[in-house]
Structures are given as C-alpha cells and as structure tokens.
Amino acid sequence: MPRIGLVGLGFMAATHLKAFREVDGAEIVALCNPSGNRLDGDFSDVAGNVGDNEPIKLEPGSFKGFTSYKEMLLDPEIDAIDICSPTFAHREHAVLALNAGKHVLCEKPLARNVRDAKQILDAAEKSGKIMMPAMCLRFWPEWAWLKKTIDEGSYGKVLSASFRRVAEAPAWGQQNFLDGPRSGGALFDLHIHDTDFVQFCFGRPSAVQSTGYTKVSGAIDHVVTQYHVNCGAMVFAEGAWSFAKGFGFNMAYTVNFENATVEYDLSRGDECLRVCEAGKEPEHRKIDGPDGYVGELRHFVESIQNGTQPSVVTSKCACTSVEICEAEELSVSNGPSAVGQLVFL
C-alpha cells in the first residue's frame, strides 16, 4: 500500500484528501507546510471553486506533520509525494522528491515554464520512479466520454470544438494565485486544463493564436485561443478568472461533429450534457464514474502498484501543455493578430 505525504495544504490538498477517501490501496501518512498551518489535519477553513467544500478533518495521530519538506523526504515510511504547493514551488518540490527516491504526483501546471518542466522530466527519468502530472480533466467523466467519442468516430469527424472555463478571481490563496509572475495567472492555472485537453484529443497543435488581457494578477487573466491542429477542425478555448465577484465558476464545451453536436455546461446541473444527433430527438446524457480527482488518484496509485508509468497522462504531455501555454502567452503579448509559433520539445 503506497504511503503518501502531501506538501502544500490549501484548497487542492483538501480536494485530494477528500478524493483519497474513495481510493483503495493508499494511505495518507504525512502533511507538510512550511508555515505550520493545518498540520493538525483540520482543513475546515478551506474553500475553493469546485466541489461541495465539505470540511476535511484527518484523524489525530494518523499522520506525521512536517514544517521542513527536506525532513519529510528523509522519512523512509513515505513512498510517494502529492505536490499541492503553489506553482512556483513545483519544480523544486518534484525534483527533490524524485532525487529522494519518492514517487510523485504533481498538481497542474507541472511548472511555471518549460525550462522548469524539463528539469522535472529529467529527474523523473533518472530516478525511475512514477511521475504523474495531476491533469484531472482527462479523468472527468464527461470529458473522458468526449475523448472516447472523438477517438471512435462515433458521430464522424470533428468539425469544430470550443471549450470554456471561466470564473471570478480566486478568493483563496491570493498571495500566490494573484501574483502573476509566480502563478502565471488564469492562463497557466485555469486555462491550462483545456489547453491540455485539446492536445489530448487533437494532438500537439502546430501554432496558436490568442487574445487576452490582464486584470487582477499582473499576468493573463482572460484568454481566448485558436489552436491550429492537424485534423483541420476549428478548435478554440477560453479561460478566465477575471469575472465579477458573485459570478462563481463554470466549465463547458461544444463539439460539432459531422453527424451530431454535443454540449456540456456545468451550470445546467443534472442535465449538463446534451447530445443532438442527426435524425434523433436531442437527449440529456448521464455519464457514470467518479469525479476527475478520484480518477486521477486511482490511476496514480495503480501505477505505483503495477510499477508502470501512467498511461492516461504523462510528464511529457504536461510539459507540452506548459509549452503551448507559453506560446499563447507570447501570442497575447505580441498583439491580437499575432501567432505564437510552438517550439519542438
């Protein structure tokens, strides 16, 4: 049974702890936070933009608490590290853990830039340990269904696809999220979900063309991108956390195939997924399965147990997603008519 230590004890750590309840074969044995906050295992004050914000309280005595990350890595009773720290710390935390012989799950983005992401890839290759980026959207039931539908050609080829992930500014972790140079703004922290899913479905784009602006973080807080993909489909994604307080959070997609249009909108609740197939009445679909966090954690634990690198998402894919976001950032900085050309890894 993999014994796991978490570093970074904010909203995402609380989200992972809740999801781990539904993952067999793993045990949370350590928490690490340099500030000392929440080392008692009480996450009841944590809030975020997804989930039901159910208070999380770990059983006292069931885990160790560390303020020193390096000290935690010396513990032989810890097999794997779940990195939920701020983006700017991902490279250091991942490389140190891999060099210490620990398996690693790292929250998105893998790193703030491609240079740092490649250092993680190099450390993972040298260590021989499991290294998995936490790209939860690849495991989200309605997105996994869409990927399968595209791959199988269930409704013919894709003509166009648009993805949308928009929110008000984060009300938590503002010292990190709203420090654009360190977090990358909405482009790297939120929009990267859809950038990654675009390459998951359509492959690495040859180019991107983006527009965007800065509002709250000093980095790009609202971006709209067209991805030039090999299959010839029109593919777009929008990401923002610049909307007015009270807007909340929404994620959506619309994909037009030769023989059907499928649409997902989180704001529609139980009827979030709708399929309009040629010659048939539109229908709402219910896709069974655990949420994306449970799915990704199960995949991580199973990879450790099987001694094989993750298959659904790889470190190289996550590095490519960072590269694409850097190209989007460049495209915005060059003006709305500029095209950020991608560089081969």
Backbone torsions as a table, in degrees:
resi	resn	phi	psi	omega
1	MET	NA	117.2	178.7
2	PRO	-60.6	132.2	177.7
3	ARG	-103.3	123.5	-165.5
4	ILE	-117.7	137.3	172.4
5	GLY	-112.7	137.9	178.7
6	LEU	-103.8	137.3	172.2
7	VAL	-120.9	133.8	-172.7
8	GLY	89.5	112.1	-169.9
9	LEU	-119.6	51.6	176.9
10	GLY	-102.9	-149.3	-176.1
11	PHE	-59.4	-43.3	-176.9
12	MET	-69.6	-36.0	175.7
13	ALA	-62.0	-43.0	177.8
14	ALA	-62.3	-38.4	177.7
15	THR	-63.5	-43.7	178.5
16	HIS	-65.9	-41.7	179.9
17	LEU	-60.9	-41.3	177.4
18	LYS	-63.5	-43.4	-179.1
19	ALA	-66.9	-34.8	-179.2
20	PHE	-61.3	-21.3	176.8
21	ARG	-60.6	-25.0	-178.1
22	GLU	-103.9	14.9	-179.2
23	VAL	-113.7	115.3	177.5
24	ASP	-78.4	146.2	171.6
25	GLY	86.4	20.7	176.7
26	ALA	-141.0	150.4	-178.2
27	GLU	-135.5	129.4	174.8
28	ILE	-83.6	115.6	-174.5
29	VAL	-116.4	-8.4	-177.0
30	ALA	-156.0	148.2	173.3
31	LEU	-126.7	144.4	178.9
32	CYS	-135.9	129.6	174.5
33	ASN	-151.1	116.3	-177.7
34	PRO	-56.8	-29.7	-179.8
35	SER	-76.6	-17.4	-176.4
36	GLY	87.8	-10.0	-179.0
37	ASN	-64.8	136.8	173.8
38	ARG	67.0	15.1	175.3
39	LEU	-71.2	-5.8	172.6
40	ASP	-85.2	-1.0	178.8
41	GLY	82.1	8.7	-179.9
42	ASP	-98.3	109.5	-179.8
43	PHE	-108.6	22.3	-173.8
44	SER	-67.4	-16.3	-179.6
45	ASP	-93.1	4.1	-175.1
46	VAL	-89.0	135.7	175.7
47	ALA	-134.7	159.1	179.5
48	GLY	-157.7	-159.1	-172.8
49	ASN	-106.9	-3.1	177.5
50	VAL	-136.3	159.5	179.6
51	GLY	84.5	-177.6	-176.2
52	ASP	-98.1	6.7	179.6
53	ASN	53.5	35.6	176.6
54	GLU	-62.2	131.0	179.8
55	PRO	-60.1	135.0	179.4
56	ILE	-111.5	124.0	175.8
57	LYS	-134.9	117.5	177.9
58	LEU	-79.2	151.9	-179.7
59	GLU	-69.8	125.1	178.8
60	PRO	-56.0	138.1	179.3
61	GLY	86.7	-3.8	-178.4
62	SER	-91.9	-1.6	-176.3
63	PHE	-153.0	162.6	174.2
64	LYS	-99.5	151.7	176.7
65	GLY	-116.6	135.8	-178.4
66	PHE	-130.8	138.4	167.6
67	THR	-97.7	-16.6	178.1
68	SER	-104.4	117.9	179.1
69	TYR	-65.9	-42.1	-179.3
70	LYS	-63.3	-35.6	177.1
71	GLU	-65.9	-40.5	178.6
72	MET	-61.6	-39.0	-178.5
73	LEU	-67.0	-20.0	178.5
74	LEU	-79.8	-10.1	-176.3
75	ASP	-75.1	115.9	-178.1
76	PRO	-71.4	-11.1	180.0
77	GLU	-87.0	3.6	177.2
78	ILE	-109.4	123.7	-178.3
79	ASP	-95.7	-30.3	-172.2
80	ALA	-145.3	153.3	179.4
81	ILE	-118.4	131.0	174.2
82	ASP	-103.4	109.1	-174.3
83	ILE	-91.2	109.2	178.0
84	CYS	-119.5	21.4	-179.9
85	SER	-77.3	169.7	178.1
86	PRO	-59.6	154.5	-174.7
87	THR	-51.7	-43.0	-174.8
88	PHE	-64.2	-18.0	-179.3
89	ALA	-96.0	-5.5	-173.5
90	HIS	-59.7	-46.3	-177.5
91	ARG	-59.4	-52.0	-177.6
92	GLU	-60.7	-46.5	-177.0
93	HIS	-65.8	-40.8	-179.2
94	ALA	-68.9	-46.3	-177.9
95	VAL	-63.6	-43.8	179.1
96	LEU	-62.0	-41.9	-179.2
97	ALA	-66.2	-44.5	179.5
98	LEU	-64.1	-41.7	178.4
99	ASN	-65.4	-25.1	178.5
100	ALA	-86.5	2.5	177.4
101	GLY	82.7	23.6	178.6
102	LYS	-101.6	146.6	168.1
103	HIS	-71.8	154.4	-173.8
104	VAL	-135.7	131.4	164.1
105	LEU	-112.5	125.0	-176.1
106	CYS	-122.8	125.6	177.7
107	GLU	-60.6	157.2	177.4
108	LYS	-77.6	157.2	-14.0
109	PRO	-69.4	156.9	-179.9
110	LEU	-54.3	-38.8	178.0
111	ALA	-160.0	169.9	-178.8
112	ARG	-75.3	-21.2	179.8
113	ASN	-150.9	166.5	-177.0
114	VAL	-64.5	-36.9	-179.5
115	ARG	-57.5	-48.2	179.7
116	ASP	-67.3	-38.8	179.6
117	ALA	-61.5	-39.9	179.9
118	LYS	-66.8	-31.4	176.6
119	GLN	-65.3	-36.0	176.2
120	ILE	-66.5	-44.0	177.9
121	LEU	-58.6	-44.0	-179.6
122	ASP	-63.4	-43.7	-179.8
123	ALA	-64.6	-38.3	179.6
124	ALA	-64.7	-42.7	-179.5
125	GLU	-64.4	-40.8	-179.1
126	LYS	-70.3	-33.8	-174.9
127	SER	-77.2	-32.0	-174.5
128	GLY	74.7	8.4	-179.4
129	LYS	-89.4	164.4	177.1
130	ILE	-70.7	127.9	177.4
131	MET	-128.5	112.7	-176.0
132	MET	-128.1	122.1	171.6
133	PRO	-73.8	140.1	-177.6
134	ALA	-89.8	78.3	177.3
135	MET	-98.7	84.4	-168.3
136	CYS	-65.3	-25.0	-176.0
137	LEU	-63.5	-30.6	178.7
138	ARG	-63.8	-19.4	-178.3
139	PHE	-105.9	-5.6	-177.9
140	TRP	-67.6	130.5	-170.2
141	PRO	-51.5	-47.1	-176.6
142	GLU	-72.4	-25.9	176.6
143	TRP	-81.1	-39.1	175.4
144	ALA	-62.7	-38.5	176.1
145	TRP	-63.2	-42.2	179.3
146	LEU	-63.5	-44.1	178.3
147	LYS	-58.4	-45.0	179.6
148	LYS	-64.6	-40.3	-180.0
149	THR	-63.5	-41.1	177.6
150	ILE	-65.8	-47.6	-176.3
151	ASP	-62.8	-38.3	-176.7
152	GLU	-84.6	-8.4	-179.3
153	GLY	63.7	34.4	-174.9
154	SER	-57.1	-34.4	-179.4
155	TYR	-120.1	23.8	-176.6
156	GLY	88.3	-170.0	-176.9
157	LYS	-77.9	159.4	178.3
158	VAL	-80.1	128.6	175.0
159	LEU	-94.2	-39.7	178.5
160	SER	-153.8	153.4	178.1
161	ALA	-148.4	134.3	176.4
162	SER	-133.5	139.9	-178.1
163	PHE	-126.5	145.3	-175.9
164	ARG	-142.0	131.7	179.8
165	ARG	-142.3	104.6	-169.9
166	VAL	-136.1	149.3	-174.7
167	ALA	-161.9	166.6	166.6
168	GLU	-75.7	168.3	-178.9
169	ALA	-62.6	143.2	179.2
170	PRO	-57.0	134.1	177.3
171	ALA	-95.2	2.2	-179.4
172	TRP	-125.8	152.3	177.5
173	GLY	57.1	33.5	-173.8
174	GLN	-64.7	-27.3	179.4
175	GLN	-64.1	-19.8	178.0
176	ASN	-106.1	-53.4	-176.1
177	PHE	-60.8	-40.7	-174.4
178	LEU	-92.4	13.1	169.9
179	ASP	-101.1	86.8	-170.6
180	GLY	-52.2	-45.5	-179.5
181	PRO	-58.6	-28.9	-178.9
182	ARG	-92.0	-36.5	-176.6
183	SER	-92.7	-27.0	-174.4
184	GLY	86.4	4.2	179.1
185	GLY	67.2	-166.5	-178.6
186	ALA	-62.7	-29.6	-177.8
187	LEU	-59.4	-49.1	-175.5
188	PHE	-86.6	-27.7	-174.6
189	ASP	-94.2	-31.8	-175.2
190	LEU	-113.8	-53.9	-176.8
191	HIS	-63.6	-24.8	-178.2
192	ILE	-60.8	-25.5	175.0
193	HIS	-55.0	-48.4	-175.6
194	ASP	-78.5	-34.5	173.0
195	THR	-57.9	-44.8	179.0
196	ASP	-64.8	-39.4	-178.8
197	PHE	-69.6	-32.9	175.9
198	VAL	-60.0	-47.9	-179.9
199	GLN	-70.3	-28.5	176.3
200	PHE	-61.5	-42.4	-176.2
201	CYS	-86.7	-37.5	-168.6
202	PHE	-118.6	-0.5	-178.1
203	GLY	86.4	175.1	-178.7
204	ARG	-68.9	121.6	-179.4
205	PRO	-68.2	154.0	178.2
206	SER	-81.1	-24.9	-179.2
207	ALA	-162.1	162.1	173.8
208	VAL	-131.1	155.5	173.0
209	GLN	-135.5	120.3	-170.7
210	SER	-129.1	150.6	167.6
211	THR	-126.5	153.8	-179.3
212	GLY	-178.0	178.7	178.3
213	TYR	-154.3	165.0	176.9
214	THR	-105.8	137.8	178.1
215	LYS	-135.9	-46.2	-170.9
216	VAL	-121.1	-19.1	-171.2
217	SER	-114.9	-13.5	-172.4
218	GLY	86.8	-4.2	172.9
219	ALA	-119.3	-168.1	-176.9
220	ILE	-78.3	116.6	-175.7
221	ASP	-103.7	-8.1	175.9
222	HIS	-151.9	124.1	-177.1
223	VAL	-138.9	143.2	171.3
224	VAL	-128.1	126.9	-173.1
225	THR	-129.3	139.2	166.2
226	GLN	-103.2	130.7	179.7
227	TYR	-103.9	127.2	178.0
228	HIS	-89.0	101.5	-174.3
229	VAL	-108.2	156.7	-171.3
230	ASN	-66.4	-28.7	-176.7
231	CYS	-74.3	-10.0	177.4
232	GLY	88.6	-2.0	179.2
233	ALA	-70.3	151.6	170.7
234	MET	-80.2	118.9	-176.3
235	VAL	-129.6	125.2	-177.5
236	PHE	-131.5	154.8	170.7
237	ALA	-147.4	142.7	178.0
238	GLU	-122.1	136.8	176.6
239	GLY	-140.4	139.0	-178.7
240	ALA	-158.7	147.0	163.8
241	TRP	-132.8	37.1	-176.2
242	SER	-108.4	8.4	-174.7
243	PHE	-79.6	163.8	-173.7
244	ALA	-64.4	149.2	177.8
245	LYS	-58.2	133.8	-176.6
246	GLY	103.5	-14.8	179.1
247	PHE	-67.2	-36.1	-178.0
248	GLY	82.3	-142.2	-175.7
249	PHE	-139.0	141.9	173.4
250	ASN	-146.2	148.9	172.7
251	MET	-135.2	145.1	-173.1
252	ALA	-157.8	161.0	168.7
253	TYR	-149.3	153.6	170.7
254	THR	-134.9	122.0	-179.6
255	VAL	-124.8	123.5	-179.7
256	ASN	-103.9	115.2	177.5
257	PHE	-97.2	176.2	175.7
258	GLU	-60.9	-34.0	-172.0
259	ASN	-123.6	10.6	180.0
260	ALA	-168.6	161.0	170.5
261	THR	-124.9	129.3	178.6
262	VAL	-117.1	142.3	-174.6
263	GLU	-140.6	132.8	174.9
264	TYR	-122.2	135.9	177.3
265	ASP	-146.2	111.1	-176.8
266	LEU	-57.0	-32.3	-175.6
267	SER	-67.5	-12.0	-180.0
268	ARG	-88.1	4.6	174.0
269	GLY	64.3	-126.8	-176.1
270	ASP	-66.3	-16.3	179.6
271	GLU	-110.5	40.4	-173.2
272	CYS	-72.3	-26.7	-177.4
273	LEU	-110.3	125.3	-179.5
274	ARG	-126.8	135.2	179.3
275	VAL	-118.0	122.0	176.5
276	CYS	-112.5	98.8	-176.5
277	GLU	-101.4	138.6	-178.7
278	ALA	-53.6	129.3	177.0
279	GLY	81.5	5.0	-179.6
280	LYS	-131.1	160.1	175.3
281	GLU	-70.6	141.1	175.1
282	PRO	-57.3	143.9	-179.7
283	GLU	-137.8	148.2	173.5
284	HIS	-91.2	133.9	-177.8
285	ARG	-109.3	141.5	172.0
286	LYS	-110.7	117.3	-179.1
287	ILE	-100.4	117.1	-178.5
288	ASP	-77.1	156.3	176.2
289	GLY	137.1	160.2	178.1
290	PRO	-70.7	162.1	178.3
291	ASP	-68.0	169.3	-172.4
292	GLY	-61.1	-30.9	-179.4
293	TYR	-69.3	-44.2	177.1
294	VAL	-62.0	-43.8	-179.4
295	GLY	-60.2	-45.2	-177.8
296	GLU	-69.4	-37.3	179.8
297	LEU	-68.0	-38.6	175.5
298	ARG	-61.6	-41.7	-179.6
299	HIS	-63.6	-40.0	178.4
300	PHE	-63.3	-49.8	-178.3
301	VAL	-63.3	-43.0	178.8
302	GLU	-63.6	-35.2	178.3
303	SER	-64.2	-41.6	177.5
304	ILE	-64.0	-46.6	-178.1
305	GLN	-62.6	-35.8	-178.1
306	ASN	-88.6	-11.6	-178.7
307	GLY	68.7	30.0	-179.9
308	THR	-127.2	146.1	178.2
309	GLN	-65.4	149.3	-179.7
310	PRO	-56.6	144.4	-178.1
311	SER	-102.5	-30.0	-176.4
312	VAL	-75.2	-36.8	177.3
313	VAL	-142.0	135.2	-178.9
314	THR	-117.9	163.2	177.5
315	SER	-62.3	-36.8	179.6
316	LYS	-64.5	-40.6	176.2
317	CYS	-60.3	-44.1	-178.9
318	ALA	-65.3	-35.8	176.0
319	CYS	-64.5	-40.7	177.2
320	THR	-62.9	-38.7	178.4
321	SER	-62.3	-39.5	176.0
322	VAL	-64.6	-40.7	178.6
323	GLU	-61.0	-43.5	179.9
324	ILE	-64.3	-41.9	178.5
325	CYS	-63.5	-36.2	175.8
326	GLU	-63.6	-37.7	177.6
327	ALA	-66.9	-38.8	176.0
328	GLU	-63.0	-42.5	178.1
329	GLU	-59.9	-43.6	178.6
330	LEU	-64.7	-41.3	-179.3
331	SER	-61.9	-42.5	177.9
332	VAL	-64.7	-42.7	-177.3
333	SER	-66.3	-25.1	-179.8
334	ASN	-88.3	-2.5	178.9
335	GLY	108.0	159.2	-172.9
336	PRO	-64.5	-18.1	-179.4
337	SER	-98.0	-0.5	-176.9
338	ALA	-82.6	154.2	176.3
339	VAL	-116.4	120.2	177.3
340	GLY	-80.4	109.5	-179.2
341	GLN	-76.9	134.6	179.7
342	LEU	-79.2	152.3	178.4
343	VAL	-111.4	133.6	-179.5
344	PHE	-64.6	141.7	178.3
345	LEU	-70.4	NA	NA
